[in-house]
Amino acid sequence: MGLVLPPRLTRELAERTASYNADLLASLALDDPDPLLERYSEQLRRIHPRLIMVRAREQIVPGVALRPGYYHILVRTDSAPWNAIPIEGEDGEFVVPTSRVFQRLAEGDMREQRNLERWARNQERDHAAAEREKAHDREERRDHLKELVNAYTRTSVSMTNARPWTQNTQPPANRDAGERR
């Protein structure tokens, strides 16, 4: 069961979805006779019938989530905007699809227990790291406040020759002339 919306919003959402999907299709090189696309699309359809390998045109419609000229895995849905997952290298650079595509899909399959456990471990690790960072920040703040309190409450005399210590705040010329406050 999906989300129940008023009819006006349902129509508007359907129109926006159809518009986005049309822009997405206009940005894809669907007439590309690339045998790599056909081979990977066939393998992706074996995993799930809604998956297909596509390549984006060099000029894409603004607002569409595609990387120009890159290969993408297109996830088609009935009631939501289609999703395009870019095939890219570790640093976001262009790469030709390899078996790494299927490895990434398997890693993202949240129906498998090992992926759920890995996700939970990552969440725990991230939470622990955030807690350590908060504790470190609290300790730094506490140390800083302690230094400020000590600076304002304890008397100290500079032991350097850069500026000699004097009890008076008046310049020496006024002090020597006998001016008093």
Beta strands, then each sheet from edge to edge (+ up, - down):
strand 1: 51-55
strand 2: 71-75
strand 3: 83-86
sheet 1: 1+ 2- 3+
end
